[in-house]
Amino acid sequence: MAFGDVTILDWRGPLIYIYFLNSVITTLAVIAGVLTTSVLAAYALTHINLPGRDFFFLAILATIMIPNDLTLVPKVVMMFQWGWYNTYAALIVPFLVSVFGIFLLRQFFLTLPRELEDAAKIDGCSRLTFFRLVLLPLSKPALAAVGIFTFLHNWNSYLWPLIVTSTTSMRTLPVGLRFFVAQEGATQWTLLMAASVFVMAPVLLVFLLAQRYFIEGVSITGLKG
């Protein structure tokens, strides 16, 4: 019994593993990109005396007010123009920067004593050494919180992967789950529920493994600044 180009048997065969692999690849790549860009931007906004630093932070923060639906069509057009449609680049690159991640890490960095950096300079540490050996180890809870939020957002993303993919080989789990529902006739709910548990299980596993860091990161990240 087929629903579009997906059959029920595909969900008990290799196709569900293709969806799972696509979700894992895109989610891990986005998490790595978000953590990298967020921590570097937050460091620049808190530890480097840049002209207009506060203005740039407010400008970055103001982008949160722009509705995602407003930028959806321009982003899709860009994917076609750049030849990224139905590729991993379309699923990954637009989400490598997170305003929320920058905000959360900036607020966390502001809670750390500035004397740490002064002491590191006295000991002869460069900015890079201080960032790598002092700041990053202290930021594990905040980084875990950003990583979990990013994971949840991208693992459950549905609309964007649905729009920028056209073949089963590039679809992610949420999109594949939607094609698993019958368009006409009866849906086999037993198989659908089993597939839903398969989609939900990694989310529960990640939260259970990282909940200590997540709660600690949220609790110690104040609104200073």
N, C-alpha and C positions, 0 to 999 in steps of 0.2 A: 504494500500500500504506500503510495508516494504522495508527498506534500511538496509541490514545486519540484526542485531537483534533489530533495532529501527524502529518503525512505526511512521507515521505522527501523528496518534492519540495520541501517547505517549507524544508528545510535547504539546498537549492540556490537558493531563492527569497528573498523578502523576510523571512520569519519569523526566520531566523538573525540578520539585521541588527537586528531588534527586540530579540531577546535580547541581542545585543552592546550595543546602545544602552542598554538597561536596566542592564546590568552596569557600563557606563562611568558613567552618571549616578549610580547608587547608590554606586559605589566612590569617585568623585571627591568627592561630597558628604560621605561618611563621613571620608575623609582630611582634608578641610578642617575638619570639625568636631572630629576627634580632635586635630589639630595645634593648633587654637585653644584648646580646653579644656585640653589637656595642658600647653601652654606657660604659660598663665595660672595654672593650679593649681600648677605647679612653681615659678613665680616667687613666688607667695604663700607657698609652703612653705619657701622659702629666703631671700627678701630682705625679707620683711615680718614684723615681730615680733608675731605674733598669739598671744593667750593659748591655750595648749593646742595649739600648732602640731604638735608631735611626736606628740601623741595622735591628732590628726585624720589625720596621715599614716599611722600604724599602723592606724587604723580603715579608711582607704581601702585600704591594702595587704591587710588581712585579708579583704576581699571576694573576693580571688582564690581563696580556699579554698572559696567557695560553688560547688558544681557547676552547670554551665549547665543540666543536665537538671532540676535542682530548681526553677529559675525559668522553665522553658519554658512550662508551662501557665499560670501567672499572667500572663506577658507576652502570650500569645495571647489570653487573656480580655480583657486591657486593650485590645488592638488592636480587638476586636469592640466593646467598650463605647465606645471613643472614635471609632468609625467609620473607623478607619484600615486595616481589613482590605482587602487587595488594592489598596493604594496605595503610592506612594513613601515616604510617611511611615513605614509599617510596616517598610520595608526600610532606612531611614536613621536615624530618630530613636533607636531603642534602642542604636545603636552609636556615638553621637557622643562618648561619654566612654570613655576607655581607661585602666584602672588601670596597665597596663604602660607606656603612654606617659607618664603622670604620673611613675611611678617612674624611668624611664630619663632623662627630662629633669631631674628633681630631682637625680639623681646627677651628671648632667653639670654642672648649675649649681653644685653643691658643689665641683667641681674648679676653677672659675674664681676667681681672686684677688679677695677682697673689696675690695682696694685700688682696683679698677676703679670700683666704685660710689662709694667715698670721693672719688676724683679727679673723677668726674663731678659729684658734689654741690658740690665746691669750685669747679668751673667754672660752676656755676649750673644744672646739668641737673636737671630734675624726674624723678620716678620713671618717668613715661611716656616722656620723652625718652631716659633711660638704657636703658629696656627696648627701645625702638624702634631706637635708633641704635647701641647698644653690645652689648646682650645677644643680640638676635636675629641680627645678622650673625655673631657668634661661635658661635652655636648651629646653624649650617647642617648640619654633619655629624650631630649628634644628631637634628635635625628630619628629615633624610633617612632615618635609620635607622628612626625611628618611622613615617614615611610608607610606607616599603617594607614593614615588618611589617603595617601596617594594610591596605595594598593586597593583599598576599598573603592575608590572612585573609578580606577581604570579596570579593575576586574569586573565591576558591574556595569561598565559603560555599554550602552546599547545603541543609541541614536547615531553617533558618529561612525562606529564600525559598520552599521547597517548601510549608511549612505556611501562610504568610501570603499566598500568592497563589493565585488560582483560575482565572485566564484566561491565555491565551498572550501577551496584550499586556503583562503585568506580569512574566512569568517572566524569570529571568536565565540566563546561559549554562550554568552547571552543572546547573540544573534542566531546561533545554531539552535538554541532552545526554542526560539520563536518559530523557526521553520519546522520544528518538530510538532507544532500544534497543527491539527487538521484544518485546512481551509474550507473543505466541504466534507460533510459526513461527521462521524463520531471520532473524538480524540481518545486514544488509548491512555487513560489517566494513570494506570499503573506504571507504564514506561515513562510517561512524562514526569511523574513524581520521582522516579528513580533518577532520571536525568537532572532534575532540580536539586536533589541531594548531592549529586556529583558536582554541580556548580557551586553549591553552598559550602561544602565541606572544607575547601581550602581557606575560606574566609574565617570560619570558626577555628581552624587549626592555627592560622597566623595570629589571631587575637589571643588564643590561649597561651601560645608560646611567648608572645611579646607584651602581654597585658601589664606586667610589672613596669616595664620601661615606658609603656604608653601612659599609664596612670601617673607615674612619677614625672614624666615630661610635661603633661598637661598641668599638674598641680604646682610645679615650680616655675612655670613660665608665666610671669606676671604681665602687667600692662604698663610697665615702667616706660618712660620716654615721652 
